[in-house]
């Protein structure tokens, strides 16, 4: 039986990151994946969805200029087939790199479906392979309820959405999380009649009710929102009928965006001989990512801890390190951050909602009144930043212009344990969106029991110029 120092199941983001980390320590690594190759992000997730959204944003911007009389002459017509072809071309470009990386592994890669036969042993197409340690980075797949499968080719998921030959005329998007909101708004901007369904009132994973209200108002101007009940799609001779409470909505096709599930049915996880949770996954130590005392580590979306691409990359490195150093001390994780690329963008960093203590201080900025946001044409926007009672920044959430950048800046401050007074001493240009964050920080400062009364400027130190860098 072939034996290896490390076996990695999955060649997605987590698996490739685990391989890169392990290669610094050993050449005895075997990668196994049934295909298709290419990371979830590059092939069916982050990258093709953002490519579609960028075309949608550009199209809407052109329509606005024409509507406002700033762009004269006949308005151009959108070529939906060309749009989808452009998305696929970009998708293939982004996927090519991860595919090449796997193909270069030669005998270090096996294409096939693996199944555990023991905690340290896998079987692939009748051949068994053992290892000192195994990293499971098998990702997830879209969840589709059984009754929905009767829709046949009128049902799409994120795995086949980008194969659409054209922009659909009428579409029902079931699931109002990040994927549903992004795809729903994007298709609406491109001219589809979009009906977005959510079983509760939350949009795009937003925790704060006021920010959720802002997003509700923004999306309502572009698509039809149906929130608060389960949607039930049924095939009809000419399309799909979606039952929602007392409503019945007719569409041409349905996009299922109700989450992804780990593909564990055929992995043989019962052979690991460790306690499982109610979803059939082994109980995993969130610090080391190890499954019980088995020589097996779970990295990336499959473990459900932080199912986001950059977190999967971190977890691949973390799992490989612990797999090759089982007694190593735990490592801290980066400040959590999430971004939804709607317009306005939604983002959060650190603590939010129920994570906050009752003594937390919260500062706000209304971005519908923020100068740079107004210039950029945004009608909606709200940011909330949170600090502990001493003013140390701990989190924030927002739906506003530039949230993808503002959330990063906030996450950096949180991870560095910066106090709101220190943050306000940092430079802010004008006019920029970051001034909105400064407004929220100033709101927190006013709530501090012993507020600083001097200007928001760093103090000079003996022997230093008062204008550093000048």
C-alpha positions as CSV (number, residue, x, y, z in Angstrom):
1,X,0.0,0.0,0.0
2,X,1.5,3.4,-1.0
3,X,2.2,5.5,2.1
4,X,2.7,9.3,2.2
5,X,3.7,11.9,4.8
6,X,0.6,13.9,3.9
7,X,-2.5,13.4,1.8
8,X,-4.7,16.3,0.8
9,X,-8.3,15.8,-0.4
10,X,-9.3,18.7,-2.7
11,X,-7.5,21.1,-4.9
12,X,-9.5,24.2,-4.2
13,X,-8.3,27.2,-2.3
14,X,-7.8,25.4,1.0
15,X,-6.2,22.4,-0.6
16,X,-3.7,24.3,-2.7
17,X,-2.8,26.5,0.3
18,X,-2.3,23.4,2.4
19,X,0.0,22.0,-0.4
20,X,2.0,25.2,-0.6
21,X,2.5,25.2,3.2
22,X,3.4,21.5,3.4
23,X,5.9,21.8,0.5
24,X,8.1,23.9,2.7
25,X,8.5,20.9,5.0
26,X,8.2,17.7,2.8
27,X,8.0,16.6,-0.8
28,X,6.0,13.5,0.2
29,X,2.5,14.9,-0.5
30,X,-0.4,13.3,-2.5
31,X,-3.3,15.4,-3.8
32,X,-6.6,13.8,-4.6
33,X,-9.6,15.4,-6.3
34,X,-12.4,14.0,-8.4
35,X,-12.7,17.3,-10.5
36,X,-13.6,19.6,-12.0
37,X,-10.4,21.4,-11.3
38,X,-10.2,25.0,-10.4
39,X,-11.2,26.6,-7.1
40,X,-14.8,27.3,-6.2
41,X,-14.0,31.0,-6.1
42,X,-12.4,31.1,-9.6
43,X,-14.7,28.7,-11.3
44,X,-18.3,29.2,-10.0
45,X,-18.0,31.8,-7.2
46,X,-16.2,35.1,-6.4
47,X,-14.7,35.8,-9.8
48,X,-17.4,35.0,-12.4
49,X,-20.0,36.7,-10.1
50,X,-18.0,39.9,-9.8
51,X,-17.3,39.8,-13.5
52,X,-21.1,39.8,-14.1
53,X,-21.7,42.5,-11.5
54,X,-19.1,44.8,-13.1
55,X,-20.8,44.6,-16.5
56,X,-24.1,45.2,-14.7
57,X,-22.7,48.3,-12.9
58,X,-21.2,49.7,-16.0
59,X,-24.5,49.2,-17.9
60,X,-26.5,50.9,-15.2
61,X,-24.0,53.8,-15.1
62,X,-24.4,54.3,-18.8
63,X,-28.2,54.2,-18.5
64,X,-28.0,56.8,-15.8
65,X,-25.9,59.2,-17.9
66,X,-28.4,58.8,-20.8
67,X,-31.4,59.3,-18.5
68,X,-29.9,62.5,-17.0
69,X,-29.1,63.9,-20.5
70,X,-25.4,63.7,-20.0
71,X,-25.0,61.1,-22.7
72,X,-26.8,62.0,-25.9
73,X,-27.8,60.1,-29.0
74,X,-29.6,56.7,-29.1
75,X,-29.1,54.4,-26.2
76,X,-27.2,51.2,-27.0
77,X,-28.8,47.9,-26.6
78,X,-27.3,45.3,-24.3
79,X,-26.2,42.1,-25.9
80,X,-26.9,39.5,-23.2
81,X,-25.2,36.6,-25.0
82,X,-22.0,38.7,-25.3
83,X,-22.2,39.6,-21.6
84,X,-22.4,35.9,-20.6
85,X,-19.6,35.1,-23.0
86,X,-17.4,37.8,-21.5
87,X,-18.1,36.5,-18.0
88,X,-17.0,33.0,-19.1
89,X,-13.9,34.3,-20.7
90,X,-12.9,36.0,-17.5
91,X,-13.9,32.9,-15.5
92,X,-11.6,30.7,-17.7
93,X,-8.8,33.1,-17.3
94,X,-9.0,33.1,-13.5
95,X,-9.4,29.3,-13.4
96,X,-6.4,28.6,-15.6
97,X,-3.9,29.3,-12.8
98,X,-5.2,26.8,-10.2
99,X,-5.7,24.2,-12.9
100,X,-2.1,24.6,-14.1
101,X,-0.8,24.3,-10.6
102,X,-2.5,20.9,-10.2
103,X,-1.4,19.6,-13.6
104,X,2.2,20.4,-12.7
105,X,2.1,18.0,-9.7
106,X,2.5,15.0,-12.0
107,X,2.4,11.8,-10.0
108,X,1.7,13.9,-6.8
109,X,-1.9,14.2,-8.0
110,X,-4.6,11.6,-8.5
111,X,-8.0,12.4,-10.1
112,X,-10.6,10.4,-8.3
113,X,-13.1,10.2,-5.5
114,X,-11.6,9.2,-2.1
115,X,-13.2,7.4,0.7
116,X,-11.9,6.7,4.2
117,X,-11.5,3.1,5.1
118,X,-9.6,3.9,8.3
119,X,-8.5,7.1,10.1
120,X,-5.2,7.0,8.3
121,X,-6.2,5.3,5.1
122,X,-8.2,6.2,1.9
123,X,-9.4,4.2,-1.1
124,X,-9.5,5.7,-4.6
125,X,-10.8,3.6,-7.5
126,X,-9.9,0.3,-5.7
127,X,-6.4,1.4,-4.6
128,X,-5.6,2.2,-1.0
129,X,-3.3,4.9,0.2
130,X,-2.2,5.5,3.8
131,X,-0.7,8.6,5.3
132,X,0.8,10.0,8.6
133,X,-1.8,12.8,8.2
134,X,-4.7,13.7,6.0
135,X,-6.2,17.2,5.3
136,X,-9.8,17.2,4.0
137,X,-10.4,20.3,1.9
138,X,-13.3,19.0,-0.2
139,X,-15.3,22.2,-0.3
140,X,-19.0,22.4,-0.6
141,X,-21.8,22.0,-3.3
142,X,-25.0,24.0,-3.8
143,X,-28.0,22.7,-1.8
144,X,-31.1,21.9,-3.8
145,X,-34.3,20.5,-2.1
146,X,-35.5,17.3,-3.7
147,X,-38.9,18.7,-4.9
148,X,-37.1,21.5,-6.8
149,X,-35.3,19.0,-9.0
150,X,-38.5,18.5,-11.0
151,X,-37.7,21.9,-12.5
152,X,-35.0,20.3,-14.5
153,X,-33.2,22.7,-16.8
154,X,-35.3,25.6,-15.5
155,X,-33.4,25.4,-12.2
156,X,-29.9,26.8,-11.9
157,X,-27.4,27.0,-9.0
158,X,-24.1,28.9,-8.7
159,X,-22.4,25.9,-10.3
160,X,-24.2,26.3,-13.6
161,X,-25.5,29.9,-13.5
162,X,-22.7,31.3,-15.6
163,X,-23.4,28.8,-18.4
164,X,-26.6,30.7,-19.3
165,X,-26.5,31.5,-23.0
166,X,-28.2,34.9,-22.5
167,X,-29.7,37.2,-19.8
168,X,-33.1,35.7,-18.7
169,X,-36.3,37.7,-19.2
170,X,-37.9,36.7,-15.9
171,X,-36.0,35.0,-13.1
172,X,-36.8,34.0,-9.5
173,X,-33.8,34.0,-7.1
174,X,-34.6,31.9,-4.0
175,X,-32.3,32.9,-1.2
176,X,-31.6,36.4,-0.1
177,X,-28.1,35.9,1.3
178,X,-24.9,37.2,-0.2
179,X,-25.1,35.1,-3.4
180,X,-28.8,35.7,-4.0
181,X,-28.6,39.5,-3.5
182,X,-25.5,39.8,-5.7
183,X,-26.9,37.8,-8.6
184,X,-30.4,39.1,-8.2
185,X,-29.3,42.8,-8.3
186,X,-26.8,42.1,-11.1
187,X,-29.4,40.5,-13.4
188,X,-31.9,43.3,-12.6
189,X,-29.3,45.9,-13.6
190,X,-28.9,43.9,-16.9
191,X,-32.6,44.1,-17.6
192,X,-34.1,41.0,-16.1
193,X,-37.4,41.1,-14.2
194,X,-36.1,39.7,-10.9
195,X,-38.1,38.3,-8.0
196,X,-35.9,37.8,-4.9
197,X,-37.3,35.5,-2.2
198,X,-36.1,35.1,1.4
199,X,-37.6,33.1,4.3
200,X,-36.9,36.0,6.8
201,X,-36.4,39.7,6.5
202,X,-32.6,39.6,6.5
203,X,-30.8,40.6,3.3
204,X,-27.2,39.8,2.4
205,X,-26.4,38.3,5.8
206,X,-26.8,41.7,7.5
207,X,-27.1,41.6,11.3
208,X,-28.1,45.1,12.1
209,X,-31.8,45.9,11.5
210,X,-31.3,49.6,10.6
211,X,-28.6,48.7,8.0
212,X,-30.9,45.9,6.8
213,X,-33.6,48.6,6.2
214,X,-31.2,50.6,4.2
215,X,-30.4,47.6,2.0
216,X,-34.1,46.8,1.7
217,X,-34.8,50.3,0.3
218,X,-31.9,50.1,-2.1
219,X,-32.8,46.7,-3.6
220,X,-36.5,47.5,-3.7
221,X,-35.8,50.1,-6.4
222,X,-34.4,47.5,-8.8
223,X,-36.1,44.2,-8.1
224,X,-39.2,42.7,-6.5
225,X,-38.6,41.6,-2.9
226,X,-40.6,38.8,-1.3
227,X,-39.5,38.2,2.3
228,X,-40.7,36.4,5.4
229,X,-42.0,33.0,4.1
230,X,-40.8,29.9,2.2
231,X,-40.9,30.0,-1.6
232,X,-42.1,26.9,-3.4
233,X,-41.3,26.6,-7.1
234,X,-43.3,24.3,-9.4
235,X,-42.8,23.6,-13.1
236,X,-45.4,24.9,-15.5
237,X,-45.7,24.3,-19.3
238,X,-44.1,27.7,-20.0
239,X,-41.7,28.1,-17.1
240,X,-42.0,28.1,-13.3
241,X,-44.7,29.1,-10.9
242,X,-43.3,30.2,-7.4
243,X,-45.8,30.0,-4.5
244,X,-45.1,32.5,-1.8
245,X,-47.8,32.8,0.9
246,X,-50.9,33.9,-1.0
247,X,-48.8,35.1,-4.0
248,X,-48.1,33.2,-7.2
249,X,-45.3,34.5,-9.4
250,X,-44.5,33.3,-12.9
251,X,-40.9,33.3,-14.0
252,X,-38.9,31.6,-16.8
253,X,-36.3,30.0,-14.5
254,X,-35.2,29.8,-10.9
255,X,-31.8,30.3,-9.3
256,X,-31.4,28.4,-6.1
257,X,-29.2,30.4,-3.7
258,X,-30.1,28.8,-0.3
259,X,-26.7,27.7,0.7
260,X,-24.0,25.1,0.1
261,X,-23.4,21.8,1.9
262,X,-20.3,19.7,2.4
263,X,-20.1,16.7,0.0
264,X,-19.7,14.1,2.8
265,X,-22.2,11.4,1.8
266,X,-19.5,9.2,0.2
267,X,-16.4,10.2,2.2
268,X,-16.7,7.4,4.8
269,X,-16.4,9.8,7.7
270,X,-17.8,7.2,10.1
271,X,-14.4,5.3,9.7
272,X,-12.7,8.2,11.5
273,X,-14.2,6.9,14.8
274,X,-14.7,10.4,16.3
275,X,-17.9,12.1,17.5
276,X,-20.0,13.7,14.8
277,X,-22.2,16.8,14.9
278,X,-25.9,16.8,13.8
279,X,-24.8,17.4,10.1
280,X,-22.7,14.3,10.0
281,X,-19.3,16.1,10.2
282,X,-16.7,15.2,12.8
283,X,-16.5,17.6,15.7
284,X,-13.5,19.8,14.8
285,X,-11.2,21.7,17.1
286,X,-11.7,25.3,15.8
287,X,-8.1,26.2,16.8
288,X,-6.2,23.3,15.2
289,X,-8.9,22.1,12.8
290,X,-8.3,18.6,13.9
291,X,-11.1,16.0,14.0
292,X,-10.9,14.5,17.5
293,X,-7.8,12.5,18.0
294,X,-7.8,11.2,14.4
295,X,-4.8,12.1,12.2
296,X,-7.3,14.2,10.1
297,X,-7.7,17.9,9.7
298,X,-10.6,19.7,8.0
299,X,-9.9,23.0,6.1
300,X,-11.9,25.5,4.2
301,X,-15.6,25.6,3.5
302,X,-16.2,22.0,4.3
303,X,-15.8,22.6,8.1
304,X,-18.4,25.5,8.1
305,X,-16.3,27.6,10.5
306,X,-15.6,30.6,8.3
307,X,-16.8,29.7,4.7
308,X,-15.1,32.5,2.8
309,X,-12.3,32.3,0.3
310,X,-9.5,34.1,2.2
311,X,-10.4,32.2,5.3
312,X,-10.1,28.9,3.3
313,X,-6.6,29.9,2.3
314,X,-5.7,30.6,5.9
315,X,-7.2,27.3,7.0
316,X,-5.3,25.4,4.4
317,X,-2.0,26.7,5.8
318,X,-3.2,26.2,9.4
319,X,-4.3,22.6,8.8
320,X,-1.1,21.6,7.0
321,X,1.0,23.1,9.7
322,X,-0.8,21.3,12.5
323,X,-0.9,18.1,10.4
324,X,2.8,18.1,10.2
325,X,3.3,19.4,13.7
326,X,0.5,17.8,15.8
327,X,1.8,19.2,19.0
328,X,2.3,22.8,17.8
329,X,0.8,25.7,19.7
330,X,-2.3,27.2,18.3
331,X,-2.2,30.2,16.1
332,X,-4.5,33.2,16.2
333,X,-6.9,33.9,13.4
334,X,-7.1,37.2,11.5
335,X,-10.0,39.6,12.4
336,X,-13.1,38.2,10.5
337,X,-14.3,40.3,7.6
338,X,-17.1,39.8,5.1
339,X,-18.1,41.7,1.9
340,X,-21.2,41.5,-0.3
341,X,-20.7,43.2,-3.7
342,X,-24.1,44.6,-4.1
343,X,-24.7,48.4,-4.6
344,X,-24.5,49.7,-2.0
345,X,-21.9,47.2,-0.9
346,X,-22.5,45.4,2.4
347,X,-19.6,44.6,4.7
348,X,-18.6,43.9,8.3
349,X,-15.5,43.4,10.4
350,X,-14.9,42.0,13.8
351,X,-17.9,41.9,16.2
352,X,-21.4,42.8,15.2
353,X,-25.0,42.2,16.4
354,X,-25.3,39.6,19.1
355,X,-21.4,39.4,19.4
356,X,-21.4,42.8,21.2
357,X,-21.6,43.3,24.9
358,X,-24.3,45.5,26.4
359,X,-21.6,48.1,27.3
360,X,-20.4,48.5,23.7
361,X,-20.2,52.0,22.2
362,X,-21.6,52.5,18.7
363,X,-20.8,55.4,16.3
364,X,-22.8,56.0,13.1
365,X,-22.5,57.8,9.7
366,X,-25.4,58.3,7.3
367,X,-23.7,57.9,3.9
368,X,-26.7,59.4,2.1
369,X,-25.4,62.7,3.4
370,X,-21.7,61.9,3.0
371,X,-20.0,64.2,0.4
372,X,-18.0,61.7,-1.6
373,X,-20.9,59.2,-1.5
374,X,-23.3,61.8,-2.9
375,X,-20.8,62.7,-5.8
376,X,-20.7,59.0,-6.7
377,X,-24.5,58.9,-7.0
378,X,-25.4,56.9,-3.9
379,X,-28.8,57.5,-2.4
380,X,-28.5,55.0,0.5
381,X,-25.9,54.2,3.0
382,X,-25.3,53.6,6.7
383,X,-22.2,52.6,8.7
384,X,-22.0,51.6,12.3
385,X,-18.6,51.2,14.1
386,X,-18.4,49.5,17.6
387,X,-15.9,50.0,20.4
388,X,-15.6,48.6,24.0
389,X,-16.3,51.0,26.9
390,X,-12.6,52.1,26.8
391,X,-12.8,53.1,23.2
392,X,-10.9,50.1,21.7
393,X,-12.4,49.3,18.3
394,X,-14.0,45.8,18.2
395,X,-16.3,45.7,15.1
396,X,-18.5,47.3,12.6
397,X,-21.1,46.8,9.9
398,X,-22.2,48.9,6.9
399,X,-24.2,49.1,3.7
400,X,-22.6,52.0,1.8
401,X,-20.4,53.2,-1.0
402,X,-16.9,51.7,-0.9
403,X,-17.7,49.2,1.9
404,X,-15.1,46.7,0.5
405,X,-12.3,49.2,1.3
406,X,-13.8,50.7,4.5
407,X,-14.2,47.2,6.0
408,X,-10.6,46.4,5.4
409,X,-9.4,49.6,7.0
410,X,-11.7,48.9,10.0
411,X,-10.5,45.3,10.3
412,X,-6.8,46.4,10.3
413,X,-7.6,48.9,13.1
414,X,-9.4,46.2,15.1
415,X,-6.6,43.6,14.7
416,X,-4.1,46.2,15.8
417,X,-6.3,46.9,18.9
418,X,-6.4,50.6,18.0
419,X,-8.4,52.9,20.3
420,X,-10.8,55.4,18.7
421,X,-8.6,58.3,19.9
422,X,-5.6,56.8,18.1
423,X,-7.7,56.1,15.0
424,X,-8.8,59.7,14.8
425,X,-5.1,60.9,14.8
426,X,-4.6,59.1,11.5
427,X,-4.8,61.1,8.3
428,X,-8.1,61.5,6.4
429,X,-8.1,63.2,3.0
430,X,-11.0,65.2,1.5
431,X,-13.3,64.4,-0.2
432,X,-13.1,60.7,0.4
433,X,-15.4,57.9,1.7
434,X,-13.1,57.4,4.7
435,X,-14.4,60.7,6.1
436,X,-17.6,58.7,6.8
437,X,-15.6,56.4,9.0
438,X,-14.2,59.4,10.8
439,X,-17.7,60.7,11.4
440,X,-18.6,57.3,13.1
441,X,-15.3,57.4,15.1
442,X,-16.1,60.9,16.3
443,X,-19.5,59.7,17.3
444,X,-17.9,57.1,19.6
445,X,-15.4,59.6,21.0
446,X,-18.3,61.8,22.2
447,X,-19.6,58.9,24.2
448,X,-16.4,58.2,26.1
449,X,-16.6,59.0,29.8
450,X,-13.4,61.0,29.8
451,X,-13.3,62.5,26.3
452,X,-10.2,63.9,24.8
453,X,-10.7,67.7,24.4
454,X,-7.5,68.5,22.4
455,X,-7.4,68.4,18.5
456,X,-7.3,65.1,16.7
457,X,-3.5,65.4,16.1
458,X,-0.7,63.2,17.2
459,X,1.6,64.7,19.9
460,X,5.1,65.7,19.1
461,X,8.0,63.8,20.7
462,X,11.2,65.5,21.8
463,X,13.5,66.2,18.9
464,X,10.9,65.4,16.3
465,X,9.6,67.7,13.5
466,X,6.0,68.5,14.1
467,X,5.2,67.7,10.4
468,X,6.6,64.2,9.8
469,X,7.5,63.5,6.2
470,X,7.6,67.2,5.2
